[in-house]
Every structure is written in C-alpha cells, then in structure tokens.
Amino acid sequence: PVRIKKTTERKVPVLGILSLLAVAATIITDVVLIFSKLQNADTGKWYLGGLKDVNWTAVIIVTAVGLILAAVLMLIDKEKCEKDSEFKA
C-alpha cells in the first residue's frame, strides 16, 4: 500500500498575517486613545495633563484583547505548520 502524501504547500500564512494585523490594530487604537488626549484642542499644544483624561479601561481592554487574539492565532498557525510538516516525512 502506498501512503498518500500531501503535495501542496501552504502558500500564504493567513493566520500569521491576521496575527500581525491584530497587533497593528491594537497599537493604532492605543495610540489614538492616548494621544488624542495629550493635545489641547484649543491651542494645539501638547501637555501631559491630558493623561488623566485618557479612558484607561478602554486602553487596557483593547490591548488585552488584541494581544490575546494575536497569541491564539500564532499558536494555531504554529500547530498547523507542525501538522503540515508531518505530511512531508
């Protein structure tokens, strides 16, 4: 009996790309949430007193969800790569 070997390789690491997109979206959202409060709307000047006005709960939630999502996608992608490499043996 001849074993069937997988002949096609995965061309694009979709889950890896989605993981990077999750990290990028997290960083962009955090920057918008934080830096929008650091500039005075009237004068346009920067001031650190705006840090007290940042919605830190939203920043923490967005950061946690984004990083957890990225980690889960990376783990799934790693397991899929290891599973794909078993077929080549």
Phi, psi and omega per residue, in radians:
P1 nan 2.419 -3.135
V2 -1.797 2.286 3.097
R3 -1.382 2.476 3.089
I4 -1.468 2.189 3.124
K5 -1.795 2.557 3.089
K6 -1.251 2.206 -3.057
T7 -1.765 -0.391 -3.112
T8 -1.723 2.451 3.076
E9 -1.753 2.728 3.106
R10 -1.249 2.105 -3.047
K11 -1.410 -0.764 -3.065
V12 -2.156 2.183 3.103
P13 -1.345 1.436 -3.020
V14 -1.049 -0.797 -3.107
L15 -1.172 -0.601 3.077
G16 -1.134 -0.719 3.108
I17 -1.160 -0.731 3.101
L18 -1.102 -0.617 3.094
S19 -1.098 -0.788 3.096
L20 -1.125 -0.653 3.096
L21 -1.142 -0.630 3.099
A22 -1.139 -0.716 3.102
V23 -1.154 -0.757 3.134
A24 -1.097 -0.750 3.119
A25 -1.121 -0.641 3.099
T26 -1.125 -0.797 -3.138
I27 -1.116 -0.787 -3.137
I28 -1.080 -0.772 3.133
T29 -1.112 -0.753 3.113
D30 -1.092 -0.737 3.119
V31 -1.079 -0.770 3.137
V32 -1.126 -0.774 -3.119
L33 -1.140 -0.627 -3.070
I34 -1.521 -0.911 -3.016
F35 -1.265 -0.345 3.075
S36 -1.177 -0.380 3.133
K37 -1.630 -0.171 -3.080
L38 -1.585 -0.041 3.128
Q39 -2.051 2.266 3.120
N40 -1.201 2.191 -3.085
A41 -1.184 -0.528 -3.101
D42 -1.387 -0.848 -3.053
T43 -1.679 -0.402 -3.099
G44 1.435 0.047 -3.125
K45 -1.504 2.652 3.131
W46 -1.481 2.470 3.048
Y47 -2.642 2.477 -3.082
L48 -1.392 -0.169 3.104
G49 -1.122 -0.311 3.128
G50 -1.253 -0.208 3.127
L51 -1.095 -0.468 3.130
K52 -1.279 -0.330 -3.117
D53 -1.602 -0.113 -3.130
V54 -1.210 2.395 3.074
N55 -1.388 1.534 -3.036
W56 -1.186 -0.483 3.093
T57 -1.091 -0.777 3.121
A58 -1.144 -0.707 3.127
V59 -1.071 -0.798 -3.118
I60 -1.133 -0.757 -3.128
I61 -1.131 -0.807 -3.136
V62 -1.089 -0.758 -3.137
T63 -1.118 -0.803 -3.123
A64 -1.104 -0.826 -3.112
V65 -1.123 -0.751 -3.138
G66 -1.108 -0.768 -3.125
L67 -1.247 -0.642 3.078
I68 -1.137 -0.756 3.111
L69 -1.063 -0.779 3.130
A70 -1.093 -0.739 -3.136
A71 -1.131 -0.742 3.131
V72 -1.115 -0.765 3.126
L73 -1.116 -0.675 3.104
M74 -1.127 -0.730 3.128
L75 -1.122 -0.748 3.114
I76 -1.109 -0.726 3.132
D77 -1.115 -0.722 3.131
K78 -1.111 -0.774 3.125
E79 -1.115 -0.660 3.134
K80 -1.166 -0.693 3.096
C81 -1.110 -0.736 3.123
E82 -1.152 -0.663 3.123
K83 -1.175 -0.714 3.116
D84 -1.122 -0.619 -3.105
S85 -1.252 -0.371 3.103
E86 -1.167 -0.539 -3.115
F87 -1.246 -0.390 -3.082
K88 -1.380 -0.276 -3.063
A89 -1.212 nan nan
